[in-house]
C-alpha cells in the first residue's frame, strides 16, 4: 500500500495558502493567517522552507473555479512547477469548506503533497489520529456551512415578516432607507426599509406597460430603452436578466415572496432547486408598490404564454422524426461544440448560437443559417453586432486543433 510519509524534522519545501471570504471581512485576515503559520513553524523549530505563498482575498470557499490562486497552486504542485511536499493552511476551512475536502487532499496526495493545519499544530495527517482529525475537519467544514445557511435563512425570514430588507442587491427603482437606533450611546443602523425612488417610477411603469400592453419580451424592451436618448446614460445599459427579474418580481406591486428556490454547489457548479410553495415566506405589505397589481399580472400572463410556446418549441425540436425523444446530456453541447467557448471581445460575455428562420432551398431541403452573436447585442447593451458563421468558425477551430495535434509530414 503506497502512502506519503510525514517526517516533520526533515528539511522540506512548503507552500502557504490563505483566504478570506468577502471584502467586507477583516482585510488583515490573510496577513494574520500567514503570520500565525510562520510563528508556529518558528516555535516548533521546524526545518521547513517556504517557497510560495498563495492568497485569495475576498473569495468564497464554495467555488474552486472562482479562486484563481487556489487553482494556480493546484496546477503548480501537480505539474511540478513548484516543488513542495506540504501545503500549510491556518484552518482547513481556508482551503475548502464544501463536500470536496477528501477530493482535494487526494489530488494533492497523488502529487506527493500533504495538507497540514496550524490549528492542529501541524499534526501528522498520515497517522491514525491524523486521519481521524482529517475526517472530523471534513465533517466540521461541511456542517459549519449547513449551520450558517440555516441561521441565514432563519434571519432572512424573520426580517421579511417584520418588513425589513433581508439583504442582497436592491431592485431597480427602489432604494434602502436606514432606520437608526442608539445603542450604548452610539448611533447605528437597526434595519433597512425598501422604498421607491420617485424619479424612476415612470420608467418602471413604462417597462411594465411595454410588457403588458404591447406584449414585448425582455430583449425587445431592453433594445428600446437602450436606444432611447431621453433616458440618462447613467441608467444604461439595460440587460435582459435585469428586465426579466423586474417583470417576475412581486416586489413591484408591494409583496415580498422569498425562498422560491434553494441553491447548492454540485461539481463546482451552482444548482438551483425549487422549494415547495408552503416553504415560501410571504409579506403582502412589504413595501410601497411601484406598479398596480393588475398591470403586473397582465404582464405575467403574456410572459407565461411566451414561456409555454417556447417550451413547446423545445420539446418539438428535441423529438426525432419517429416520435422518440432524443437524449440530452447536461453540460454537453451536441449541436454546437463551441458553445460557451466563444467570447465577445467588447463585453466579455459568452457568445451564443443564433439561428435564422428555416427556409427551403431550390432542391427542396430545409436549411437555416447559424451564427455566433453576443447576447447583449440583441438588447443593445453591447456594441458588438458582428455575426460569426458557426460552420466557418467550427471548421477553422478544428483545423487549427488538428495542426497542433498532428504534425504535417514534410517532403
MOVEN-V760892 format. One record per pair of residues at least 6 apart in sequence whose ideal C-beta (glycine too) atoms are under 8 Angstrom apart, sorted by the first residue. I is the first residue (numbers start at 1). J is the second residue. If there is no record, write none. Layout:
I,J + I,J
This chain:
3,126 + 4,109 + 4,112 + 4,113 + 4,114 + 4,126 + 5,126 + 6,114 + 6,124 + 6,125 + 6,126 + 6,127 + 6,130 + 8,44 + 8,46 + 8,122 + 8,124 + 9,46 + 9,47 + 10,47 + 11,47 + 11,48 + 11,49 + 12,47 + 12,48 + 12,49 + 12,84 + 12,85 + 12,86 + 13,48 + 13,49 + 13,50 + 13,51 + 13,83 + 13,84 + 13,85 + 13,86 + 14,48 + 14,49 + 14,50 + 14,51 + 14,84 + 14,85 + 14,86 + 14,87 + 14,88 + 15,50 + 15,51 + 15,52 + 15,53 + 15,54 + 15,73 + 15,77 + 15,82 + 15,84 + 15,86 + 15,87 + 15,88 + 16,34 + 16,37 + 16,50 + 16,52 + 16,53 + 16,54 + 16,87 + 16,88 + 16,89 + 17,53 + 17,54 + 17,55 + 17,69 + 17,70 + 17,73 + 17,87 + 17,88 + 17,89 + 17,94 + 17,95 + 18,29 + 18,30 + 18,33 + 18,34 + 18,53 + 18,54 + 18,55 + 18,56 + 18,89 + 18,90 + 18,94 + 19,30 + 19,55 + 19,56 + 19,57 + 19,59 + 19,61 + 19,67 + 19,70 + 19,94 + 19,95 + 20,26 + 20,27 + 20,29 + 20,30 + 20,56 + 20,57 + 20,58 + 20,59 + 21,58 + 21,59 + 21,60 + 21,61 + 22,58 + 22,60 + 23,57 + 23,58 + 26,32 + 27,57 + 30,55 + 30,57 + 33,89 + 33,90 + 33,94 + 33,118 + 34,53 + 34,55 + 36,90 + 36,118 + 37,88 + 37,89 + 37,90 + 37,118 + 38,50 + 40,118 + 40,121 + 40,122 + 41,48 + 41,50 + 41,88 + 44,121 + 44,122 + 46,122 + 48,86 + 51,82 + 51,83 + 51,84 + 52,73 + 52,76 + 52,82 + 52,84 + 54,69 + 54,70 + 54,72 + 54,73 + 55,69 + 56,67 + 56,68 + 56,69 + 56,70 + 59,66 + 59,67 + 59,70 + 60,66 + 61,67 + 61,93 + 61,94 + 61,95 + 61,96 + 61,97 + 61,98 + 62,97 + 62,98 + 62,145 + 62,265 + 63,265 + 63,268 + 63,270 + 64,70 + 64,71 + 64,96 + 64,100 + 64,268 + 65,71 + 65,268 + 70,95 + 73,82 + 73,87 + 74,104 + 74,107 + 74,108 + 75,81 + 76,82 + 77,84 + 77,87 + 77,108 + 77,111 + 77,113 + 78,107 + 78,108 + 78,110 + 78,111 + 84,113 + 85,112 + 85,113 + 85,114 + 86,113 + 86,114 + 86,115 + 86,116 + 87,95 + 87,108 + 87,113 + 87,114 + 87,115 + 87,116 + 88,116 + 88,117 + 88,118 + 88,122 + 89,95 + 89,115 + 89,116 + 89,117 + 89,118 + 90,117 + 90,118 + 90,119 + 91,117 + 91,118 + 91,119 + 92,101 + 92,115 + 92,117 + 92,137 + 92,138 + 92,140 + 92,141 + 93,140 + 93,141 + 93,144 + 95,101 + 95,104 + 95,115 + 96,104 + 96,141 + 97,141 + 97,142 + 97,144 + 97,145 + 98,141 + 98,142 + 98,145 + 98,265 + 99,142 + 100,268 + 101,137 + 101,138 + 101,141 + 101,142 + 102,138 + 104,115 + 105,115 + 105,125 + 105,134 + 108,114 + 108,115 + 114,125 + 114,126 + 115,125 + 116,122 + 116,123 + 116,125 + 117,123 + 117,137 + 120,133 + 120,137 + 123,129 + 123,130 + 123,133 + 124,130 + 125,131 + 125,133 + 125,134 + 153,259 + 155,166 + 156,166 + 156,167 + 156,258 + 156,281 + 157,258 + 157,259 + 157,281 + 159,165 + 159,166 + 159,167 + 159,191 + 160,166 + 160,256 + 160,258 + 160,281 + 160,283 + 160,286 + 161,281 + 161,283 + 162,191 + 163,193 + 163,283 + 163,285 + 163,286 + 163,287 + 164,191 + 164,192 + 164,193 + 165,176 + 165,191 + 165,192 + 165,193 + 165,194 + 166,258 + 170,176 + 170,194 + 171,194 + 171,245 + 171,246 + 171,249 + 171,251 + 171,252 + 172,200 + 172,204 + 172,242 + 172,246 + 173,196 + 173,197 + 173,200 + 173,201 + 173,203 + 173,204 + 173,246 + 173,252 + 173,290 + 174,194 + 174,195 + 174,196 + 174,197 + 174,251 + 174,287 + 174,290 + 175,194 + 175,195 + 175,196 + 175,197 + 176,192 + 176,193 + 176,194 + 176,195 + 177,192 + 177,193 + 177,194 + 177,195 + 178,189 + 178,192 + 179,189 + 179,190 + 179,191 + 179,192 + 179,193 + 180,187 + 180,188 + 180,189 + 180,190 + 181,187 + 181,188 + 181,189 + 181,190 + 193,287 + 194,251 + 194,286 + 194,287 + 195,287 + 195,288 + 196,287 + 196,288 + 196,289 + 196,290 + 201,290 + 203,231 + 203,235 + 204,246 + 204,252 + 204,290 + 204,291 + 205,290 + 205,291 + 205,295 + 207,221 + 207,225 + 207,243 + 207,246 + 207,247 + 208,246 + 208,247 + 208,252 + 208,291 + 208,295 + 208,296 + 208,299 + 209,295 + 210,216 + 210,220 + 210,221 + 210,224 + 211,217 + 211,221 + 211,247 + 211,299 + 211,302 + 211,303 + 212,295 + 212,298 + 212,299 + 212,302 + 213,298 + 215,302 + 216,224 + 217,303 + 217,306 + 218,240 + 218,243 + 218,244 + 218,247 + 218,379 + 219,240 + 219,378 + 219,379 + 221,238 + 221,243 + 222,237 + 222,238 + 222,239 + 222,240 + 222,243 + 222,379 + 222,380 + 222,381 + 223,378 + 223,379 + 223,380 + 225,231 + 225,236 + 225,238 + 225,380 + 226,236 + 226,237 + 226,238 + 226,379 + 226,380 + 226,381 + 227,380 + 236,381 + 237,376 + 237,379 + 237,380 + 237,381 + 237,382 + 238,379 + 238,380 + 238,381 + 239,376 + 239,379 + 239,381 + 240,375 + 240,376 + 240,378 + 240,379 + 240,381 + 246,252 + 247,299 + 247,300 + 247,303 + 248,300 + 248,303 + 250,256 + 250,257 + 250,296 + 251,286 + 251,287 + 252,289 + 252,290 + 252,291 + 252,296 + 253,289 + 253,290 + 253,291 + 253,292 + 253,293 + 253,296 + 254,284 + 254,285 + 254,286 + 254,287 + 254,288 + 254,289 + 254,293 + 255,282 + 255,283 + 255,284 + 255,285 + 255,286 + 256,281 + 256,282 + 256,283 + 256,286 + 256,287 + 257,280 + 257,281 + 257,282 + 258,280 + 258,281 + 258,282 + 259,275 + 259,279 + 259,280 + 259,281 + 260,274 + 260,275 + 260,280 + 261,272 + 261,273 + 261,274 + 261,275 + 262,272 + 262,273 + 262,275 + 263,270 + 263,271 + 263,272 + 263,273 + 264,270 + 264,271 + 264,273 + 265,271 + 318,325 + 318,326 + 318,328 + 319,325 + 319,326 + 320,326 + 328,334 + 333,339 + 333,340 + 335,353 + 336,353 + 336,370 + 336,390 + 336,394 + 337,394 + 338,372 + 338,390 + 338,393 + 338,394 + 338,397 + 339,352 + 339,353 + 340,350 + 341,350 + 342,350 + 342,351 + 342,372 + 342,388 + 342,393 + 343,349 + 343,350 + 343,351 + 344,350 + 344,351 + 344,374 + 344,376 + 344,377 + 344,382 + 344,384 + 345,384 + 346,374 + 346,382 + 346,383 + 346,384 + 347,374 + 347,376 + 347,381 + 347,382 + 347,384 + 349,374 + 349,375 + 349,376 + 349,382 + 350,375 + 351,372 + 351,373 + 351,374 + 351,375 + 351,388 + 352,372 + 352,373 + 352,375 + 353,370 + 353,371 + 353,372 + 353,390 + 354,370 + 354,371 + 354,372 + 354,373 + 354,378 + 354,387 + 355,368 + 355,369 + 355,370 + 356,368 + 356,369 + 356,370 + 357,368 + 358,366 + 358,367 + 358,368 + 359,366 + 359,367 + 359,368 + 360,366 + 360,367 + 361,367 + 369,389 + 370,389 + 370,390 + 370,391 + 371,387 + 371,388 + 371,389 + 371,390 + 372,387 + 372,388 + 372,390 + 372,393 + 373,385 + 373,386 + 373,387 + 373,388 + 374,382 + 374,384 + 374,385 + 376,382 + 377,383 + 377,384 + 377,385
